Amino acid sequence: GGGGVVADETERETALIPRAMVVDLLKGKPSDFLVIYPRGDSMEPKFFQGDQVLVDKRDRNPIQPGPFALRVEDTY
C-alpha cells in the first residue's frame, strides 16, 4: 500500500507516546523506536491516516503475529 511517513533525521517531531511505556513496559530507549504516520487507506482497518504507529526497531523478525513495518531508505 501507500505506506507511511517517517520524519527525516533533520526534522524532529514530538510523539504522544508516554516515556514510561517506552522505558518500563517495552524495556527500550527512545532511539529504539520510530513513530510513523499512515498515509492513505491501504492499512485500514488496523491503522488509519492520522494515527501514530510506534515501531520497535529492535524487532526485525517479520514471522510473528501482528503487523510489521519495512523501512526503505534512500542511499546514493
N, C-alpha and C positions, 0 to 999 in steps of 0.2 A: 504494500500500500504506500501511501504518501509519506509515511513515517512521522518523524517528529523533529523538533528543532532543539539543538543544544547551543547555548550561548558560547561564543568562541572564548579563547583564553584571555583576550584583552577586554572582554566585556563581562563585568561581574553583576550578578543579579542575586537578590535575596529570595530564597525559597521559604515557604511556610512549613518547614519541617522542624519539629522540636529537637533541640540538641540532645535531650535525654533519650529520644528514640534512637538516634544515631549511635550515641556512646553506650548507653545502658542496655537497650533492647537488642540492637543489631551488632553491638561489640565492635564498632568501627570508628573511624575518624572521618571528618567531613570530606577529606580528599579521596576517600574510598567510594564516593557516591557521585552520581550525576543526577540532575533533575532535567527531564525532557518534557516538552510541551507537545502533545499530539497535534498533528495537523491534518485536517480533513476528517472524513468519517470512516476510513478503512479499518480502524481499530475498534470501532463500536461493536458490541455493547460494553466491552471491558473498559475502554478508555475513550473519552470524548475530548473534542477540541476545547482547550481552555483548562483541562486538568493538568496537575503537576504530577509526574510519574517519577518516583525515586528508583534509580538503577544502581544496583550494587556492583561495582566494577570488579570486586574480588571474585565473584561467582562467574566463572567462564564456561560452565557446563550447560549446554542447551538441552541436554537429555534429563529433564526434570519436569515435575508437574508445574503448570503455570506458564505465563508468558516470559519471553526473553527478548533482549534488545541486541541488535548488531550495530556497531558504530563504524562507519566508513569515514576515514579521514583523508583529506586531500593531501597528497605528498607529491612533490615535484623534484 
